[in-house]
Amino acid sequence: MQQLELKKEGDINQSDERQRWQAERLDRASRDLLEADARYFLHQAMSTPCLNALEGCDGIYLQDLQGRRYMDFHGNNVHQLGYGHPHLVARLRQQLDELPFCPRRYTSQVAVDCARRLTELAPGDLNRVLFAPGGTSVIGMALKLARLVTGRHKVVSLWDSFHGASMDAIAVGGTHSFEKGLGPLLPGVERIPPPTRYRGPFASQDDDLAYADYLEYVLEKDPQVGVFLAETVRNTDAQIPSRAYWQRVREICDRHGVLLVLDEIPIALGRTGTLFACERYGIEPDILCIGKGLGGGIVPFAAMLARDGLNIAEDVSLGHYTHEKSPLGCAAALATLDVIEQEDLLAKVQDHEQFMAVELKRLARRFALIGDVRGVGLLWGLELVKDRKTRERASDEADAVMYACLDAGLSFKVSQGNVLQLSPPLIITRDQLGQAIAMLERALEQVSHRFGYSH
């Protein structure tokens, strides 16, 4: 049972497919380094023992010790600009020379510039900012602020969601593998089904508004709920709610005096074709959490943006982090925003979205193994199933496709045990996208033949 639960995350670190791939593909130097890593680091699911060892990364590529290069379609969601973007590197070098650190009781020009830039770009009146070293910390700050604003301690969140790995973030998340064996967590959290249309209690309906109705039912029953916390788009396995769903949710939260807190830590900064995903849905949250790619894939950096009317906590330490106004983090964020604008990445992502939709749906028509294709911008998921009628998850097949793609030079993540999550850098070219699709198609051919699927 334990292994089955971990398998749902698509990476149990010790799968038969991994052992085979490492034995066949890694040389002695790589295996020695992996053994040393496993010797000194605590082991944990989805991390150590590691898959491979890297010696470099640039643009959209990772490079291992043996000199093999992989297109990175995962990147832990920090790679909007790819790796080592020259504008970002130059700006960080300049900042290191000028002001490498700033104690939190002081400010700096770069911190004020970064805060101003974010508030000018954010929708509505999200014009108050707090920085933190990472997204998990931002979620904690948002929960604190929401309690102070509403005077209510309860939170509604979604099953299968992920908001970070600290105890408070785990409590408001919905992924069991992160809370297993930890005992009582933050009280007052109610989880409801996420707006999924391929699986879930309302999957047979034509739209996802029933999930919004479920939220209102819970809020009507419990007046102590002060927050609805959700990922605008679920990054892990590319679940894309409808515009109607988010419009209804915004209305419901307003009607019940509940703050809408959106977690866009992995998907903001252009992943969905807009700078912030909520813009695509025409809604404005009360609090917006961003991070990961905000530091340009180099500096750990995140931000909480809040409505001006929520600026009521001057006698409470919401964050109080040592690197709260990190000059390097702020410089990286400003450089990242510069590149997104200067290279017109939002328009490029919107254009790539159409290409990805056509190509991945073509693969779905060709391979019976693909049960569902869903995506937005440059975030896509292929759900592999043993049978399209029963929708039984094809987990072994998904692992096999992932390792076949690694052999070809394409790296990505398997989520929920059977979803191929494709999340390339936003700087990727159309030619590179075409190469990646070709690698994926060949892998699907190999695995379909190996497991006896028609195509």
C-alpha positions in Angstrom: 0.0 0.0 0.0 2.8 2.4 0.8 4.5 1.9 -2.5 1.1 2.4 -4.3 0.6 5.7 -2.7 4.0 7.0 -3.6 3.5 5.6 -7.1 0.8 8.1 -7.6 3.4 10.9 -7.6 5.1 9.1 -10.5 8.5 8.9 -8.9 9.2 6.5 -6.0 13.0 6.8 -6.5 13.4 3.0 -6.7 11.2 1.8 -9.5 12.2 -1.1 -11.7 12.2 1.2 -14.7 14.6 3.5 -13.0 17.0 0.8 -11.9 17.1 -0.6 -15.4 17.7 2.8 -17.0 20.5 3.7 -14.6 22.2 0.3 -15.0 22.1 0.6 -18.8 22.8 4.4 -19.3 25.0 5.6 -16.5 28.8 5.2 -16.3 30.8 4.4 -13.3 31.6 8.1 -12.4 27.9 9.0 -12.5 26.9 6.0 -10.3 29.7 6.8 -7.9 28.4 10.4 -7.5 24.8 9.1 -7.0 25.9 6.7 -4.4 27.8 9.5 -2.5 24.7 11.7 -2.8 22.5 8.9 -1.3 25.1 8.4 1.4 25.0 12.0 2.7 21.5 13.3 2.0 18.4 12.1 3.9 16.3 10.0 1.6 12.8 11.2 0.7 10.2 10.5 -1.9 10.4 12.4 -5.2 14.0 13.4 -4.5 16.9 11.3 -3.0 18.1 8.8 -4.2 18.5 10.9 -7.3 17.9 10.0 -10.9 21.2 11.3 -12.5 24.0 13.8 -11.9 24.4 17.0 -13.8 27.5 19.0 -14.7 25.8 21.9 -16.6 22.7 23.6 -17.8 22.1 26.3 -20.4 19.1 27.6 -22.3 16.5 24.8 -22.4 19.1 22.0 -21.8 20.4 20.0 -18.9 23.8 18.2 -19.3 24.8 15.1 -17.3 28.3 14.0 -16.4 28.5 11.9 -19.6 27.9 15.0 -21.7 24.4 14.0 -22.7 22.0 16.9 -23.1 18.3 16.8 -22.3 15.5 19.3 -23.1 14.1 20.2 -19.7 10.3 20.1 -19.7 10.1 20.1 -15.9 12.7 22.4 -14.4 10.9 22.5 -11.0 9.0 25.3 -12.6 11.8 27.9 -12.1 12.9 27.8 -15.8 10.7 30.3 -17.6 13.8 31.9 -19.0 15.7 28.6 -19.3 19.1 28.4 -17.6 21.8 31.1 -17.4 20.0 33.8 -19.4 22.7 36.4 -20.2 20.6 39.4 -19.1 19.8 37.8 -15.8 23.4 36.7 -15.1 24.8 40.2 -16.0 22.2 41.9 -13.7 23.1 39.5 -10.8 26.8 40.1 -11.2 26.2 43.9 -11.1 24.1 43.5 -8.0 26.7 41.4 -6.3 29.2 44.3 -6.8 26.7 46.9 -5.6 24.7 45.5 -2.7 24.8 41.7 -2.1 22.7 41.7 1.1 20.3 44.0 2.9 19.1 43.4 6.5 15.4 43.4 6.7 15.2 46.6 8.8 16.6 48.5 5.8 15.4 49.0 2.3 17.2 49.5 -1.0 16.4 51.0 -4.4 16.3 47.6 -6.0 13.7 46.3 -3.5 11.5 49.3 -4.0 11.8 49.0 -7.8 10.9 45.4 -7.6 7.8 45.9 -5.4 6.7 48.8 -7.6 7.1 46.8 -10.8 5.1 43.9 -9.5 2.2 46.0 -8.3 2.1 47.9 -11.6 1.9 44.6 -13.5 -0.6 42.8 -11.2 -4.3 43.0 -11.9 -6.6 45.3 -9.9 -5.4 46.8 -6.7 -2.9 44.2 -5.7 -0.5 46.9 -4.7 1.0 45.7 -1.4 3.9 43.2 -1.5 5.9 41.1 0.9 8.9 39.1 -0.3 10.1 35.7 1.1 12.9 33.2 0.2 10.4 30.7 -1.2 6.8 29.9 -2.2 6.0 27.8 0.9 6.8 30.8 3.1 4.5 33.1 1.0 1.6 30.7 1.6 2.2 30.9 5.3 2.2 34.7 5.2 -1.0 34.6 3.2 -2.7 32.4 5.7 -1.7 34.7 8.6 -2.9 37.8 6.9 -6.2 36.2 6.0 -6.9 35.3 9.6 -6.1 38.8 10.7 -8.3 40.4 8.0 -11.4 38.1 8.4 -11.2 37.2 12.0 -11.9 33.6 10.9 -9.5 30.7 11.2 -10.9 28.1 8.8 -9.6 27.5 5.3 -11.2 25.7 2.3 -8.7 24.2 -0.2 -8.7 21.5 -2.8 -7.8 17.8 -2.8 -4.7 16.9 -4.8 -3.4 20.5 -4.5 0.2 21.4 -3.5 1.1 24.6 -1.7 4.5 23.8 -0.2 6.1 21.3 2.1 6.1 23.1 5.5 3.6 21.9 8.1 1.2 24.7 7.5 1.4 24.4 3.7 1.0 20.7 3.9 -2.1 21.2 6.0 -3.8 23.3 3.4 -2.6 21.1 0.5 -4.3 18.0 -0.6 -1.5 15.6 -1.4 -1.4 12.6 1.0 2.2 11.6 0.4 3.4 14.9 2.0 1.4 14.5 5.3 1.7 10.7 5.7 2.9 9.8 9.2 3.1 13.4 10.5 0.1 13.3 12.8 -2.2 16.3 13.5 -1.7 19.3 11.2 -3.1 22.8 11.2 -6.8 22.6 12.3 -9.7 24.1 10.5 -9.0 23.0 7.0 -11.8 21.7 4.8 -10.8 20.1 1.5 -13.2 19.9 -1.5 -12.9 18.2 -4.9 -10.8 20.1 -7.5 -12.5 21.2 -10.8 -11.4 18.3 -12.9 -13.4 17.1 -15.9 -11.6 13.8 -16.8 -11.8 12.4 -13.3 -13.6 13.3 -10.1 -17.2 13.2 -8.7 -18.6 15.6 -11.3 -16.5 14.4 -14.3 -19.5 13.1 -16.2 -21.0 16.6 -16.4 -20.4 18.9 -19.4 -18.8 21.7 -17.3 -17.1 22.2 -13.9 -19.6 24.6 -12.3 -20.8 21.8 -10.0 -17.4 22.1 -8.2 -18.1 25.8 -7.6 -21.5 24.9 -6.3 -19.9 22.5 -3.8 -17.7 25.4 -2.5 -20.8 27.5 -1.9 -22.5 24.6 -0.1 -19.5 24.4 2.3 -19.4 28.1 2.9 -23.1 28.3 3.6 -22.7 25.6 6.2 -19.6 27.0 8.0 -19.4 30.8 8.6 -16.0 30.4 10.2 -14.3 29.9 6.8 -12.3 33.0 5.9 -10.2 31.8 3.0 -10.6 29.8 -0.2 -7.1 28.8 -1.3 -6.5 27.2 -4.7 -4.1 27.0 -7.6 -5.5 29.0 -10.4 -4.3 26.2 -12.7 -3.1 23.0 -11.1 0.4 22.7 -12.3 1.2 19.1 -11.1 -1.0 17.3 -13.7 -2.2 20.2 -15.8 -5.8 20.6 -14.7 -7.3 23.6 -16.4 -10.5 25.0 -14.9 -13.0 26.9 -17.1 -13.4 30.7 -17.1 -17.0 30.2 -15.9 -15.7 28.2 -12.9 -13.4 31.0 -11.7 -16.0 33.7 -12.4 -18.5 31.8 -10.2 -15.9 31.2 -7.5 -15.1 34.9 -7.3 -18.8 35.7 -6.9 -19.2 33.1 -4.2 -16.3 34.3 -2.2 -17.6 37.9 -2.4 -21.0 36.8 -1.4 -19.8 35.1 1.7 -17.0 37.5 2.7 -14.3 35.0 2.1 -10.9 35.9 0.8 -9.8 34.4 -2.5 -6.1 33.4 -2.2 -4.6 32.2 -5.5 -1.4 30.1 -5.6 0.4 30.8 -8.8 3.9 30.0 -7.5 4.7 27.5 -10.3 2.6 29.0 -13.1 2.8 32.8 -13.0 5.2 34.8 -15.2 3.9 33.7 -18.5 3.4 30.0 -18.2 -0.3 30.3 -19.2 0.2 33.0 -21.9 -0.5 35.8 -19.5 1.8 37.2 -16.9 -0.5 36.0 -14.1 -2.9 33.1 -14.8 -5.8 34.9 -13.1 -5.7 37.4 -15.9 -6.7 34.7 -18.3 -9.8 34.1 -16.3 -10.7 37.7 -15.9 -10.7 37.6 -12.1 -8.8 39.4 -9.3 -7.8 37.6 -6.2 -7.6 39.2 -2.8 -4.1 37.7 -2.3 -1.8 36.4 -5.0 1.2 34.1 -4.3 4.0 33.9 -6.8 7.6 32.4 -6.7 9.8 29.8 -8.3 10.6 31.5 -11.7 10.5 34.9 -10.1 14.2 34.3 -9.2 15.0 33.5 -12.8 16.0 29.9 -12.1 19.0 31.1 -10.0 17.9 32.9 -6.8 15.2 31.4 -4.5 12.6 34.2 -4.3 8.9 34.6 -3.9 6.3 37.3 -3.3 2.8 37.8 -1.8 0.7 40.5 -3.5 -2.3 41.7 -1.5 -5.1 44.3 -2.0 -4.3 47.7 -0.5 -7.3 47.3 1.9 -5.6 44.3 3.5 -2.7 46.4 4.8 -3.8 46.0 8.5 -1.0 44.0 10.1 1.7 46.5 11.0 1.9 45.2 14.6 2.2 41.5 13.5 5.2 39.9 11.9 3.7 38.2 8.8 7.1 37.0 7.4 10.1 38.5 9.2 12.5 36.5 7.0 16.3 37.1 7.0 16.3 37.5 3.2 13.0 39.4 3.1 14.3 42.2 0.9 17.1 40.2 -0.8 18.8 42.5 -3.3 19.8 39.5 -5.4 16.2 38.2 -5.4 14.8 41.6 -6.4 17.4 42.0 -9.1 16.7 38.6 -10.5 12.9 39.3 -10.4 13.4 42.6 -12.3 15.6 41.0 -14.8 13.1 38.2 -15.3 10.3 40.6 -16.0 12.6 42.5 -18.4 13.3 39.4 -20.5 9.6 38.4 -20.6 8.8 41.9 -22.0 11.8 42.4 -24.2 11.5 39.0 -25.8 7.7 39.2 -26.1 7.4 35.8 -24.4 3.7 36.1 -23.6 2.8 36.3 -27.3 5.2 33.5 -28.1 3.6 31.3 -25.4 0.1 32.0 -26.8 1.4 31.0 -30.3 3.1 27.9 -29.0 -0.2 26.9 -27.2 -2.0 26.4 -30.5 0.9 24.3 -31.9 1.0 22.1 -28.7 -2.8 21.6 -28.8 -2.8 20.5 -32.4 0.3 18.2 -32.1 -0.7 16.5 -28.8 -4.3 15.9 -29.9 -2.8 14.3 -33.1 -0.9 11.9 -30.8 -4.0 11.2 -28.9 -5.8 10.1 -32.1 -2.9 7.9 -32.9 -2.2 6.2 -29.6 -4.9 4.3 -27.6 -2.7 4.7 -24.6 -3.6 8.4 -24.4 -6.8 8.9 -22.5 -6.9 12.7 -22.2 -5.0 15.8 -23.4 -5.3 19.1 -21.5 -3.2 22.2 -21.3 -2.8 25.9 -21.5 0.1 28.1 -22.7 3.2 25.9 -22.2 1.7 23.7 -19.5 0.4 20.4 -20.9 -0.6 17.0 -19.6 -1.1 13.6 -21.4 -3.0 11.2 -19.2 -2.1 7.6 -20.0 -4.8 4.9 -19.5 -5.0 1.2 -20.0 -8.5 1.5 -21.4 -10.3 4.7 -22.4 -13.7 3.4 -21.2 -12.5 2.4 -17.7 -9.8 5.1 -17.5 -7.6 2.8 -15.5 -4.3 4.5 -14.9 -1.4 3.3 -17.0 1.4 4.0 -14.4 4.0 1.5 -15.6 3.5 2.6 -19.2 3.9 6.3 -18.1 7.2 5.5 -16.4 8.4 3.6 -19.5 7.5 6.6 -21.8 9.5 8.9 -19.5 12.6 6.8 -19.6 12.4 6.3 -23.3 12.2 10.0 -23.7 15.3 10.4 -21.5 17.1 8.1 -23.8 16.2 10.4 -26.7 17.1 13.6 -24.8 13.8 14.8 -23.3 13.2 15.2 -19.6 9.9 15.7 -17.9 7.9 14.7 -14.9 5.2 12.0 -14.4 2.4 13.1 -12.1 -0.4 11.3 -10.3 1.3 8.1 -11.5 0.1 8.3 -15.1 0.2 11.9 -16.4 3.1 13.1 -18.6 3.5 16.7 -17.5 5.1 18.8 -20.2 6.3 22.2 -19.0 9.2 23.6 -21.2 11.0 26.9 -20.8 9.1 29.9 -22.3 12.2 30.7 -24.4 11.8 27.5 -26.4 11.7 27.8 -30.2 9.1 26.2 -32.5 11.8 24.0 -34.0 12.8 22.7 -30.5 9.1 22.1 -29.6 8.8 20.0 -32.8 11.9 18.0 -31.9 10.4 17.3 -28.4 7.1 16.2 -29.9 9.0 13.8 -32.2 10.9 12.3 -29.3 7.6 11.8 -27.4 6.0 10.2 -30.4 8.8 7.7 -30.8 8.7 6.9 -27.1 4.9 6.3 -27.3 5.5 4.0 -30.3 8.1 2.0 -28.4 6.0 1.7 -25.3 2.7 0.9 -27.1 4.5 -2.0 -28.9 6.1 -3.2 -25.7 2.9 -3.3 -23.7 0.7 -4.5 -26.6 -1.4 -1.3 -27.3 -2.8 -0.6 -30.7 -1.8 2.6 -32.5 
